[in-house]
Amino acid sequence: AVSALVVPRDAVIDLGRTQHVFVETSPGLFTPRIVTLGAARGELREILAGLEVGERVVARGGFVLDSESRLASALAPRAAAADAGVGTASGEAP
């Protein structure tokens, strides 16, 4: 029998051009990792590249981590501007 590296289907975040999973790099710290998918096997997805046997992945809720990481990336320039004392005009009354 041929063995394959697989993860739960819900662990894969599919962005169309790329697919990734969130890997636990230390307790409570997760990093997105681009993966190459192989065959779908029911509720499992085969991983051809980008992940090693034994690495821990987020099996459910990866979309929440993805959303949080996108939000953090979007807010980072604003936080840096705020730290520098730079504001953004909004056209709204306070």
Secondary structure as the mmCIF struct_conf table of DSSP 4:
data_model
#
loop_
_struct_conf.conf_type_id
_struct_conf.id
_struct_conf.beg_label_comp_id
_struct_conf.beg_label_asym_id
_struct_conf.beg_label_seq_id
_struct_conf.end_label_comp_id
_struct_conf.end_label_asym_id
_struct_conf.end_label_seq_id
STRN STRN1 VAL A 6 PRO A 8
HELX_RH_3T_P HELX_RH_3T_P1 ARG A 9 ALA A 11
STRN STRN2 ILE A 13 ASP A 14
BEND BEND1 GLY A 16 ARG A 17
STRN STRN3 GLN A 19 SER A 26
TURN_TY1_P TURN_TY1_P1 PRO A 27 GLY A 28
STRN STRN4 LEU A 29 ARG A 41
TURN_TY1_P TURN_TY1_P2 GLY A 42 GLU A 43
STRN STRN5 LEU A 44 ALA A 49
BEND BEND2 GLY A 50 GLY A 50
TURN_TY1_P TURN_TY1_P3 VAL A 53 GLY A 54
STRN STRN6 VAL A 57 VAL A 57
BEND BEND3 ARG A 60 ARG A 60
HELX_RH_AL_P HELX_RH_AL_P1 GLY A 62 ASP A 83
TURN_TY1_P TURN_TY1_P4 ALA A 84 GLY A 85
#
